[in-house]
């Protein structure tokens, strides 16, 4: 009985060994690699594809186009805010117009100078953009020659003035302490009076002086509407022949 089990175990071991060595592959599929290759169809046509380089070792992927654009946009400095001084040409024009008065008045003229000034303005063809009107002016600084003893002495002095080329004067004939004095001009501004006195001295008038005398007179002023750079340039060329004029802003009626 023991011999029977011995031979059975021996036979089982022999079969197991034969199976492991592949001697029984034709009868039973073993699952070993050589056996599977033999069972595959067209096994001789199978080729192993080469592994791509990037698959063999992990590498950092290159940034996409979108990522590069976003990075460039982040790295690029933001544009500096525009300075208030860098105004557009249109804004500069508006600012200049806001600073320029729309109405300007030039005066004050005596009757003779007003006539000459008006005749010169006629060449500019300003039409209703210029108007003439009378103004009252308070004058306090008079350039004069002191009172003469009598009318005859005053007339001799005026004759001397004419010989020196001075024609703008009048003899004071009222009953004040200035009777028979000769007025050479009354001015609103003292500096203007001093400039006029210096001009008379250059002509040879030595006895003239400046004194205070309040006088309200009627004068003439010219008002310009729609004042702009072109008008200013044209009028300034005429004003050079009329010293001691004032230019002031006025309200459009």
SULFENKA-V594210 format. One record per residue. N is the residue number from 1. OMEGA is omega in radians with two decimals (NA if undefined). NEAR is the number of other C-alpha atoms within 8 Angstrom. Layout:
N:OMEGA:NEAR, N:OMEGA:NEAR
This chain:
1:3.11:4, 2:3.11:5, 3:-3.13:6, 4:3.11:7, 5:3.12:8, 6:-3.13:8, 7:3.09:8, 8:3.13:8, 9:3.13:8, 10:3.13:8, 11:3.14:8, 12:3.11:8, 13:3.14:8, 14:3.12:8, 15:3.14:8, 16:3.11:8, 17:3.13:8, 18:3.13:10, 19:-3.13:11, 20:3.14:7, 21:3.08:6, 22:-3.14:8, 23:-3.10:8, 24:-3.08:8, 25:3.14:10, 26:-3.11:6, 27:-3.08:5, 28:3.09:6, 29:-3.04:7, 30:-3.11:8, 31:3.10:6, 32:-3.03:6, 33:3.11:6, 34:-3.12:6, 35:3.14:11, 36:-3.14:9, 37:3.13:8, 38:-3.14:7, 39:-3.11:6, 40:3.11:7, 41:3.09:4, 42:-3.12:6, 43:-3.11:8, 44:-3.12:4, 45:-3.13:5, 46:3.10:6, 47:3.11:4, 48:-3.13:4, 49:3.11:4, 50:-3.14:4, 51:3.12:6, 52:-3.10:6, 53:-3.08:6, 54:3.12:7, 55:-3.07:7, 56:3.13:7, 57:-3.12:6, 58:3.11:6, 59:3.10:5, 60:-3.11:4, 61:3.11:4, 62:3.14:4, 63:3.12:6, 64:3.13:6, 65:3.14:6, 66:-3.14:6, 67:3.13:8, 68:3.14:9, 69:3.13:8, 70:3.12:8, 71:3.12:8, 72:-3.14:8, 73:3.14:7, 74:-3.09:7, 75:-3.09:6, 76:-3.12:6, 77:3.12:5, 78:3.14:4, 79:-3.14:4, 80:3.12:4, 81:-3.12:4, 82:-3.14:5, 83:3.11:6, 84:-3.11:5, 85:-3.13:4, 86:-3.12:6, 87:3.04:8, 88:3.10:6, 89:3.14:6, 90:3.12:6, 91:3.12:8, 92:3.13:9, 93:3.13:8, 94:3.13:8, 95:3.12:8, 96:3.12:8, 97:-3.14:8, 98:-3.12:7, 99:-3.08:6, 100:3.12:8, 101:-3.13:9, 102:-3.13:9, 103:-3.12:13, 104:3.12:13, 105:-3.14:12, 106:3.14:11, 107:-0.04:11, 108:-3.09:11, 109:2.87:11, 110:-3.02:9, 111:-3.09:8, 112:-3.14:7, 113:3.11:9, 114:3.13:11, 115:3.14:8, 116:3.14:8, 117:-3.13:9, 118:3.13:8, 119:3.09:8, 120:3.12:9, 121:-3.09:11, 122:-3.12:8, 123:-3.13:6, 124:3.11:7, 125:-3.13:6, 126:3.09:8, 127:-3.09:5, 128:3.08:5, 129:3.10:8, 130:3.12:10, 131:-3.13:8, 132:3.12:8, 133:-3.12:8, 134:3.11:8, 135:3.04:9, 136:-3.06:8, 137:3.10:10, 138:-3.11:9, 139:-3.07:14, 140:-3.05:12, 141:-3.06:15, 142:2.98:15, 143:-3.01:15, 144:2.95:13, 145:-3.05:11, 146:-3.09:11, 147:3.09:10, 148:-3.08:10, 149:-3.09:7, 150:-3.11:7, 151:-3.09:8, 152:3.11:6, 153:3.10:9, 154:3.14:15, 155:3.08:8, 156:3.14:8, 157:3.11:8, 158:3.08:9, 159:3.09:8, 160:3.12:8, 161:3.14:11, 162:3.12:9, 163:3.10:7, 164:3.12:9, 165:3.12:7, 166:-3.10:9, 167:-3.11:6, 168:3.14:6, 169:2.97:9, 170:-3.11:7, 171:3.13:9, 172:-3.04:10, 173:3.13:8, 174:-3.08:6, 175:3.13:6, 176:3.10:5, 177:3.09:4, 178:-3.13:11, 179:-3.11:11, 180:2.94:14, 181:-3.11:14, 182:3.12:14, 183:3.11:13, 184:3.11:11, 185:3.10:10, 186:-2.96:13, 187:3.13:11, 188:-3.06:10, 189:-3.08:9, 190:-3.14:8, 191:3.11:6, 192:3.09:10, 193:3.13:15, 194:3.10:9, 195:3.11:8, 196:3.10:9, 197:3.12:12, 198:3.11:8, 199:3.10:8, 200:3.11:12, 201:3.11:10, 202:3.12:7, 203:3.10:8, 204:3.10:7, 205:-3.03:10, 206:-3.03:6, 207:-3.11:6, 208:3.14:12, 209:3.14:9, 210:3.07:11, 211:3.13:8, 212:3.09:7, 213:-3.11:9, 214:-3.09:8, 215:3.06:8, 216:-3.08:8, 217:3.04:8, 218:3.14:9, 219:-3.10:13, 220:3.04:14, 221:3.13:14, 222:-3.10:11, 223:-3.10:13, 224:3.09:11, 225:-3.10:10, 226:-3.10:7, 227:3.12:12, 228:-3.06:8, 229:-3.12:6, 230:3.13:6, 231:-3.14:8, 232:-3.13:9, 233:-3.11:8, 234:-3.09:9, 235:-3.14:9, 236:3.11:8, 237:3.12:7, 238:-3.08:11, 239:-3.11:9, 240:3.12:7, 241:-3.12:5, 242:-3.10:8, 243:3.04:6, 244:3.08:5, 245:3.07:10, 246:3.02:7, 247:-3.08:8, 248:3.11:7, 249:3.14:8, 250:3.12:8, 251:3.12:5, 252:-3.11:6, 253:NA:2
